[in-house]
């Protein structure tokens, strides 16, 4: 159960998710939300981003707001200083895990994408799905055979692996991985509603979440988590929503996500305004 929210006036930082929260379906910031975060910046509130995107896919939003400090990418596995784009922390997957993931996606013949700190690698099998993964990063590179790419063998190089497929194959692959490497990686499987009957999965290192990244960013500013506000809409936002002193779930968020937040918004990602509402409630701006 969520603890009571911090009393009004005690908040010093706001962290926002991107897709489904701050950005529209076309990938652009909602105008009201962008204006609200800029007011926060002008008032001395720390503004940060916590997203599943890689840094190249995060950078335009950070620059639009004017963020110079730390932002959390890849669900907290990669923390970058926006002012000079320097990596502060990168938590790549253990080689034992990547070897098993490689054998699993090969066994099920799934189109697969390798996510490094700043780029995405795919082969012809994933070509049709590039528009889907490009929201994570615009640095997308084609290789001859993704299973032969040297990133698999580089120590802690892979931030995440994404695979796509029909429900039976995808879930079979996920079950195989969970049985053998769940101690090394977090694995999520989900239907891709905008892509018919297709399912997707993402595997990444298990030790970091948006919640742990929020704690690290707060500490860098000398703040406690009770002084933080978070806004999100999806399952990967739950650790952040639970960690923050006050948190807001978007109107379209699933029930379990709403249950993890102190507040539930009426605003949805279709028209935006959820971030602006949170800014008004917590900062009076």
C-alpha positions in Angstrom: 0.0 0.0 0.0 1.2 3.5 -0.8 2.4 5.6 2.1 0.8 9.1 2.5 2.1 11.7 0.2 4.6 14.3 1.3 2.9 17.6 2.5 2.5 20.3 -0.1 5.5 22.5 -0.5 8.0 19.8 0.2 8.7 18.7 -3.4 11.9 19.7 -5.2 12.1 17.3 -8.2 9.7 15.9 -10.8 10.5 12.9 -13.0 8.4 12.1 -16.0 8.0 9.1 -18.3 8.0 9.9 -22.0 5.8 7.6 -24.2 2.3 7.5 -22.9 2.9 10.4 -20.5 4.9 13.4 -21.7 4.8 12.6 -25.4 2.0 12.4 -27.9 1.4 9.4 -30.2 3.6 11.2 -32.8 6.4 11.5 -30.3 6.2 15.2 -29.7 5.7 16.8 -26.2 2.2 17.9 -25.4 2.3 21.7 -25.4 0.7 22.2 -21.9 3.1 19.6 -20.4 6.1 21.1 -22.0 5.2 24.6 -20.8 4.6 23.2 -17.2 8.1 21.6 -17.1 9.7 24.8 -18.4 8.0 26.7 -15.5 9.4 24.2 -13.1 12.9 24.7 -14.5 12.5 28.5 -14.2 11.3 28.1 -10.6 14.3 26.0 -9.6 12.6 22.6 -9.5 14.8 19.8 -10.7 13.2 18.2 -13.8 14.3 14.8 -15.0 13.2 12.1 -17.4 12.8 8.4 -16.7 12.1 6.4 -19.8 12.5 3.0 -21.5 14.1 4.7 -24.5 17.8 4.8 -25.1 19.5 8.1 -24.8 19.3 9.2 -28.5 15.5 8.7 -28.3 15.5 10.7 -25.0 17.7 13.6 -25.9 15.1 15.6 -28.0 12.7 15.7 -25.1 15.4 16.7 -22.7 16.5 19.5 -25.0 13.0 20.7 -25.5 12.5 21.1 -21.8 16.0 22.4 -21.2 17.3 19.7 -18.9 21.0 19.9 -18.2 21.2 17.3 -15.4 20.8 13.6 -15.2 18.2 11.6 -17.1 17.4 7.9 -16.8 17.2 5.8 -19.9 16.5 2.1 -20.6 14.3 1.9 -17.5 17.2 3.0 -15.3 20.0 0.9 -16.8 21.6 4.0 -18.3 22.0 7.3 -16.6 23.3 10.2 -18.7 24.2 13.8 -18.0 22.2 15.8 -20.6 24.4 18.8 -20.6 27.3 17.0 -22.3 25.8 13.6 -23.0 28.3 11.8 -20.8 27.3 8.4 -19.4 27.3 8.4 -15.6 26.2 4.8 -15.2 25.5 1.9 -17.6 24.3 -1.4 -16.3 24.8 -3.9 -19.1 23.7 -7.5 -19.0 25.9 -10.3 -17.7 27.6 -12.4 -20.4 26.0 -15.6 -19.1 22.6 -14.0 -19.6 23.3 -12.7 -23.1 24.6 -16.1 -24.2 21.4 -17.8 -23.1 19.2 -15.1 -24.6 21.0 -15.5 -27.9 20.4 -19.3 -27.9 16.7 -18.7 -27.0 15.8 -16.2 -29.7 17.7 -18.3 -32.2 15.8 -21.5 -31.1 12.4 -19.7 -31.6 13.6 -17.8 -34.8 12.4 -14.4 -33.5 13.2 -11.1 -35.1 15.7 -9.6 -32.6 17.1 -6.2 -31.8 20.2 -5.6 -29.7 20.1 -2.4 -27.6 23.5 -0.9 -26.6 23.9 2.3 -24.7 23.2 4.4 -27.7 22.3 2.3 -30.7 20.0 -0.5 -31.9 21.2 -3.3 -34.1 19.0 -5.6 -36.3 19.1 -7.8 -39.4 16.7 -8.3 -42.3 14.3 -10.3 -40.1 13.6 -7.2 -38.1 13.5 -4.8 -41.0 9.7 -4.4 -41.0 9.7 -3.5 -37.3 12.3 -0.7 -37.4 9.6 2.0 -37.1 8.5 0.4 -33.8 11.9 0.3 -32.2 13.0 3.7 -33.6 11.0 5.4 -30.8 13.7 4.1 -28.4 16.6 5.5 -30.5 17.1 7.0 -33.9 20.6 5.3 -34.1 19.4 2.1 -35.8 21.9 0.0 -37.7 21.5 -3.1 -39.9 23.8 -6.1 -39.7 24.1 -9.3 -41.8 22.9 -11.6 -39.0 22.1 -10.3 -35.6 23.0 -13.5 -33.8 26.5 -13.2 -35.1 27.0 -9.6 -34.0 30.0 -9.0 -31.6 27.9 -7.1 -29.1 26.7 -10.5 -27.7 30.3 -11.2 -26.6 31.4 -7.8 -25.3 31.4 -7.6 -21.6 28.3 -5.7 -20.2 27.8 -4.1 -23.6 24.2 -4.9 -24.1 21.7 -2.7 -22.3 18.7 -4.8 -23.5 17.5 -7.3 -26.0 14.1 -6.9 -27.7 12.4 -9.7 -29.7 9.1 -9.9 -31.5 6.9 -12.8 -32.7 3.6 -14.5 -32.5 2.2 -15.1 -29.0 3.0 -18.8 -28.8 6.6 -18.5 -29.9 7.3 -15.3 -28.0 5.9 -16.6 -24.7 7.7 -20.0 -25.2 11.0 -18.1 -25.6 10.3 -16.0 -22.5 9.4 -19.0 -20.4 12.6 -20.7 -21.4 14.7 -17.7 -20.3 12.8 -17.2 -17.1 13.5 -20.8 -16.1 17.3 -20.3 -16.5 18.4 -16.7 -16.2 15.8 -14.8 -14.1 18.4 -14.1 -11.5 20.4 -12.1 -14.0 17.7 -10.3 -16.1 14.3 -8.7 -15.9 12.1 -10.0 -18.7 8.8 -8.5 -19.7 6.4 -9.8 -22.4 3.5 -7.8 -23.8 1.1 -7.7 -26.8 1.8 -5.0 -29.4 -1.7 -3.7 -29.8 -0.8 -1.4 -32.7 0.8 -4.3 -34.6 -2.1 -6.9 -34.8 -1.4 -10.2 -33.1 2.3 -9.6 -32.6 3.9 -9.8 -29.2 7.1 -8.3 -27.9 9.6 -9.0 -25.1 12.4 -7.0 -23.5 15.2 -8.4 -21.4 17.6 -6.3 -19.5 19.8 -6.3 -16.4 17.9 -7.0 -13.2 19.6 -4.7 -10.7 18.2 -1.3 -11.9 14.7 0.1 -12.3 13.2 3.6 -12.8 12.8 3.6 -9.0 16.5 3.0 -8.3 17.4 5.6 -11.0 15.1 8.1 -9.4 16.8 7.5 -6.0 20.3 8.0 -7.6 19.2 11.2 -9.4 17.7 12.6 -6.2 20.8 11.9 -4.3 22.9 13.7 -6.8 20.9 16.8 -6.0 21.0 16.2 -2.2 17.3 15.3 -2.1 15.3 12.4 -0.6 12.7 10.4 -2.4 10.0 12.0 -0.3 10.8 15.3 -2.1 10.3 13.7 -5.5 7.2 13.7 -7.8 6.8 11.1 -10.5 4.4 10.8 -13.5 4.0 7.6 -15.5 1.6 5.3 -17.3 3.0 1.7 -17.6 4.3 -1.3 -15.7 7.9 -0.2 -16.0 6.9 3.0 -14.2 5.7 1.2 -11.1 9.0 1.2 -9.2 9.3 4.9 -9.8 5.7 5.6 -8.8 6.1 3.6 -5.6 9.4 5.3 -4.7 8.4 8.9 -5.1 6.9 11.0 -2.3 4.0 11.7 -4.6 3.1 10.0 -7.9 0.6 10.3 -10.6 -0.7 7.6 -13.0 -2.0 8.7 -16.3 -5.7 8.2 -17.1 -5.1 5.3 -19.5 -2.8 3.4 -17.2 -3.7 -0.2 -16.2 -5.3 -0.7 -12.8 -2.1 -2.2 -11.3 -0.2 0.9 -12.3 -2.8 3.2 -10.9 -2.7 1.3 -7.6 1.0 2.0 -7.3 0.6 5.8 -7.4 -0.7 8.2 -4.8 -2.9 10.0 -7.4 -4.8 8.9 -10.5 -5.1 11.5 -13.3 -8.1 11.9 -15.6 -5.8 13.2 -18.4 -4.6 10.6 -20.9 -1.8 10.6 -23.4 -4.2 11.3 -26.3 -4.7 14.9 -25.4 -2.0 15.3 -22.7 -2.1 17.6 -19.7 -1.3 15.0 -17.1 2.2 16.3 -16.4 0.8 19.9 -16.2 -1.8 18.7 -13.7 0.8 17.1 -11.5 2.9 20.3 -11.7 -0.1 22.5 -10.7 -1.0 20.2 -7.8 2.5 19.8 -6.4 4.3 23.0 -7.2 1.5 25.5 -7.8 2.9 26.4 -11.2 
